[in-house]
């Protein structure tokens, strides 16, 4: 990583207190170093396995507020579900290579369009969503079997053939405990499918600390190596890793600020989450912009989707993108 400050130690070693590497379990503060310094936050790296994360020293002072309120939900309702379903069909094209049917559980359902697509394709779907408005929308508007419960309290005798996490694991403290629980919920021969920002991607290396994926909303920064190591430690065998470039995120987080002449990037906006009304307002505007962008005649959307899929598949083939999708089989 070009911008890592290798070996630099802070005079205030308090930033390493309570730090635990979710990949190798290291707790020895002498084996942590600062990787990136951004807006008063030090992102650290484990010397033993190279895992990059934000330590508890900073996270414990941040109040994470659910900014997906009713106004955001109203904008989601106005959105074009057909476009969203086409996006998720690309994800299922990958999943079907390994499991063409069966019980599928989505951890972090969001607004539910991924599960809706799975249901349409014949999977027996279910999931969990902790944010209230996305939960209500996916359950009441889309009619999906989604629960609003603690993932760690789920019964472990109810096994799944596929468990998915789309842009979830980067937000969770102690990602190792999540993967350990996931392993208990997947049948032997079943699969886990995870999408996360990729710290060793070309885009992440190019922008370093200015990478838009870096901020307090993302506490874990996985590379191909570290996520594979974490999965293998929990009885999985990685079968495929592919680059992912989300066009929807490009529209909402790159085109939206450009057209609105906004100077703040995603991480700066979320860092300001101590003002949840401001963050909610930005989220509403992003969703509204996406709605306007896709509020065109169906034939135009059809062409857009075909172009989108060509770009997505081409970038994935050449391993260009700032996120990665990892498919791993439960082998033990």
C-alpha positions in Angstrom: 0.0 0.0 0.0 1.7 3.1 -1.2 0.4 5.5 1.5 1.1 3.3 4.5 3.4 4.8 7.0 5.2 1.6 7.8 6.6 1.2 11.3 5.4 4.6 12.5 4.4 4.4 16.2 2.4 7.1 18.0 3.8 8.7 21.0 0.3 8.3 22.5 0.1 4.6 22.6 -3.4 4.8 24.0 -4.7 4.5 20.5 -3.7 0.8 20.5 -5.4 0.0 23.9 -8.0 -2.6 23.5 -7.1 -3.3 19.9 -7.7 -6.9 18.7 -6.9 -8.1 15.2 -10.0 -9.8 13.9 -7.9 -11.9 11.5 -5.1 -13.4 13.5 -6.2 -12.5 17.1 -3.1 -10.3 17.9 -3.5 -8.1 20.9 0.2 -7.2 21.4 0.4 -3.4 21.0 4.0 -3.6 19.8 2.7 -5.4 16.7 0.3 -2.6 15.6 1.4 0.4 13.6 -0.4 3.4 12.1 -1.3 2.8 8.5 -3.2 6.0 7.6 -3.9 9.2 9.4 -7.1 11.0 8.3 -9.1 13.8 9.9 -7.7 13.1 13.4 -8.3 9.4 13.1 -5.5 6.9 13.0 -6.2 3.7 11.0 -3.9 0.9 12.2 -2.4 -2.2 10.8 -1.5 -5.5 12.4 2.2 -6.3 11.7 1.5 -10.0 12.0 -1.1 -10.5 9.3 -1.4 -7.0 7.6 -5.1 -6.5 8.6 -6.1 -2.8 8.6 -8.8 -1.4 10.9 -9.8 1.5 13.1 -9.1 0.7 16.8 -11.6 1.0 19.6 -9.9 4.1 20.9 -11.7 6.1 18.3 -14.8 4.1 17.8 -15.9 4.2 21.4 -16.2 8.0 21.2 -18.4 8.0 18.1 -22.2 7.8 18.4 -23.5 5.8 15.4 -27.0 7.1 14.6 -29.4 5.3 12.3 -29.9 8.0 9.6 -32.2 6.0 7.4 -35.3 7.7 8.6 -38.9 7.8 7.2 -38.0 10.6 4.7 -35.3 8.3 3.3 -37.7 5.5 3.2 -40.2 7.7 1.2 -37.5 8.3 -1.4 -36.8 4.5 -1.6 -40.5 3.9 -2.3 -40.3 6.3 -5.2 -37.4 4.4 -6.7 -37.4 2.1 -9.7 -37.4 -1.4 -8.3 -36.9 -2.9 -11.8 -33.5 -1.3 -12.0 -32.6 -2.5 -8.5 -33.6 -6.0 -9.3 -31.4 -6.1 -12.5 -28.4 -5.1 -10.3 -29.1 -8.0 -7.9 -29.5 -10.4 -10.8 -25.8 -9.9 -11.4 -25.1 -11.1 -7.9 -27.3 -14.1 -8.3 -25.6 -15.0 -11.5 -22.4 -15.5 -9.4 -24.3 -17.4 -6.6 -26.0 -19.7 -9.1 -22.5 -21.0 -10.1 -22.3 -22.6 -6.7 -25.9 -23.0 -5.4 -28.8 -22.8 -7.9 -31.4 -23.1 -5.2 -31.9 -23.7 -1.5 -32.2 -21.7 1.7 -30.6 -18.3 1.5 -30.0 -16.0 4.4 -29.0 -12.4 4.0 -27.3 -10.7 7.0 -28.0 -7.0 6.7 -31.0 -7.0 4.3 -31.0 -3.2 3.8 -34.1 -2.2 1.8 -34.6 -5.8 0.7 -34.2 -5.8 -3.0 -31.6 -8.5 -3.0 -33.8 -10.9 -1.1 -36.8 -9.9 -3.3 -34.7 -10.9 -6.4 -33.7 -14.2 -4.7 -37.4 -14.9 -4.0 -38.2 -14.3 -7.6 -35.5 -16.7 -8.7 -36.8 -19.5 -6.5 -34.6 -19.4 -3.4 -36.1 -19.9 0.0 -35.1 -16.5 1.5 -34.9 -14.9 4.9 -32.8 -12.3 6.6 -32.1 -9.8 9.4 -32.0 -6.0 9.3 -31.2 -3.9 12.4 -32.1 -0.5 11.0 -35.8 0.1 11.6 -37.0 1.8 8.4 -35.2 -0.6 6.0 -36.6 -3.5 8.1 -40.2 -2.1 7.9 -39.9 -1.4 4.2 -38.5 -4.9 3.3 -41.1 -6.6 5.6 -44.2 -4.5 4.9 -43.7 -3.0 1.4 -41.9 -6.0 -0.2 -43.5 -8.7 1.9 -40.2 -10.5 2.8 -39.5 -12.8 5.8 -37.1 -10.4 7.5 -36.5 -10.2 11.3 -35.5 -7.3 13.4 -33.4 -9.3 16.0 -29.9 -9.8 17.4 -27.9 -11.9 14.9 -25.9 -13.5 17.7 -29.1 -14.8 19.3 -30.2 -16.7 16.3 -30.8 -20.5 16.7 -28.0 -22.5 15.3 -30.0 -25.6 14.4 -31.6 -23.7 11.5 -28.9 -24.1 8.8 -28.7 -22.3 5.4 -27.2 -23.3 2.0 -26.1 -19.7 1.3 -25.4 -16.8 3.6 -24.7 -13.4 2.1 -23.4 -10.1 3.4 -23.4 -7.2 1.1 -21.4 -4.2 2.4 -21.9 -5.3 6.0 -18.7 -6.8 7.4 -16.7 -3.5 7.1 -19.1 -1.9 9.6 -18.9 -4.4 12.4 -16.6 -4.5 15.4 -14.9 -7.8 15.9 -15.6 -9.2 12.5 -14.2 -12.5 13.6 -17.1 -13.2 15.9 -19.5 -12.5 13.1 -17.8 -15.0 10.8 -17.6 -17.5 13.6 -21.4 -17.3 14.0 -22.0 -17.5 10.3 -20.0 -20.7 10.2 -22.4 -22.3 12.6 -25.4 -21.3 10.5 -24.2 -22.7 7.2 -24.5 -26.4 6.1 -21.4 -28.3 5.2 -21.0 -27.8 1.5 -22.9 -24.5 1.7 -21.5 -21.1 0.8 -20.9 -17.7 2.3 -20.8 -14.7 -0.1 -19.3 -11.4 1.2 -18.9 -8.1 -0.5 -16.6 -5.5 1.2 -14.4 -2.6 0.2 -11.0 -3.9 -0.9 -8.0 -2.1 0.7 -5.5 -3.7 -1.7 -7.5 -2.7 -4.8 -6.0 -0.4 -7.5 -8.4 2.5 -6.5 -7.6 2.2 -2.8 -3.9 2.1 -3.4 -4.1 5.1 -5.7 -6.1 7.4 -3.3 -4.6 6.2 0.0 -6.1 8.1 2.9 -8.3 10.0 0.5 -10.1 6.8 -0.7 -13.8 7.6 -0.3 -14.4 4.2 1.3 -12.2 5.3 4.3 -14.0 6.8 7.3 -15.4 6.0 10.7 -18.4 4.3 9.2 -16.0 1.6 7.9 -14.0 0.1 10.8 -12.5 -2.9 8.9 -10.5 -2.8 5.7 -10.0 -6.2 4.2 -7.6 -7.3 1.5 -7.9 -10.6 -0.5 -5.3 -12.1 1.9 -6.8 -11.1 5.2 -10.5 -11.9 4.4 -9.4 -15.3 3.0 -7.4 -16.0 6.2 -10.3 -15.1 8.4 -12.7 -17.3 6.4 -10.2 -20.3 6.3 -9.8 -20.0 10.1 -13.5 -20.6 10.5 -13.8 -23.7 8.3 -14.3 -22.1 4.8 -12.4 -22.7 1.6 -12.3 -19.6 -0.7 -13.6 -20.6 -4.2 -13.6 -17.3 -5.9 -12.7 -13.6 -5.4 -13.8 -11.1 -8.0 -13.6 -7.3 -8.2 -16.9 -5.4 -7.9 -17.7 -1.9 -9.2 -21.1 -0.8 -8.1 -22.7 1.6 -10.7 -25.4 2.6 -8.2 -22.8 3.7 -5.7 -21.0 5.5 -8.5 -24.2 7.4 -9.3 -25.0 8.2 -5.7 -21.5 8.9 -4.4 -19.6 10.3 -7.4 -22.0 11.7 -9.9 -24.3 13.2 -7.2 -21.6 15.3 -5.5 -20.3 16.4 -8.9 -23.7 17.6 -10.1 -24.4 19.2 -6.8 -20.9 20.8 -6.6 -20.5 19.1 -3.2 -17.0 19.1 -1.8 -17.4 16.6 1.0 -16.8 13.0 0.2 -18.7 10.1 1.7 -16.5 9.6 4.7 -16.6 13.2 5.7 -20.4 13.2 5.6 -20.7 10.1 7.8 -18.0 11.4 10.2 -20.4 14.3 10.8 -23.0 11.7 12.0 -23.2 13.5 15.3 -25.7 15.6 13.4 -28.0 12.8 12.2 -30.5 15.2 10.6 -27.8 16.5 8.3 -26.7 13.0 7.3 -30.3 12.0 6.7 -30.7 15.0 4.5 -27.7 14.0 2.4 -29.0 10.4 2.2 -32.4 11.6 1.0 -30.8 13.8 -1.7 -28.6 10.9 -2.9 -31.7 8.6 -3.2 -33.7 11.4 -4.9 -30.8 11.9 -7.4 -30.8 8.2 -8.1 -34.6 8.2 -8.6 -34.3 11.1 -11.1 -31.4 9.4 -12.9 -33.5 6.3 -13.4 -36.9 8.0 -14.0 -36.7 7.6 -17.8 -38.6 5.5 -20.4 -38.2 1.8 -19.9 -36.4 1.3 -23.2 -33.7 3.8 -22.1 -33.4 1.9 -18.8 -33.1 -1.4 -20.7 -30.2 0.0 -22.7 -28.6 1.5 -19.5 -28.8 -1.9 -17.8 -27.1 -3.7 -20.7 -24.3 -1.1 -20.8 -24.1 -1.3 -17.0 -23.7 -5.1 -17.1 -21.1 -4.9 -19.9 -19.0 -2.4 -17.8 -19.5 -4.4 -14.6 -18.4 -7.7 -16.2 -15.5 -6.1 -18.0 -14.1 -4.3 -14.9 -14.6 -7.5 -12.9 -12.7 -9.6 -15.5 -9.8 -7.2 -15.4 -10.0 -7.0 -11.6 -10.7 -3.3 -11.6 -12.9 -2.0 -8.8 -12.8 -0.8 -5.2 -14.8 -3.6 -3.7 -14.5 -7.4 -3.9 -16.9 -10.3 -3.7 -15.6 -13.4 -2.0 -17.3 -16.8 -2.4 -16.2 -19.4 0.1 -17.5 -23.0 0.8 -18.0 -24.4 4.2 -15.7 -27.5 4.2 -15.5 -28.3 7.9 
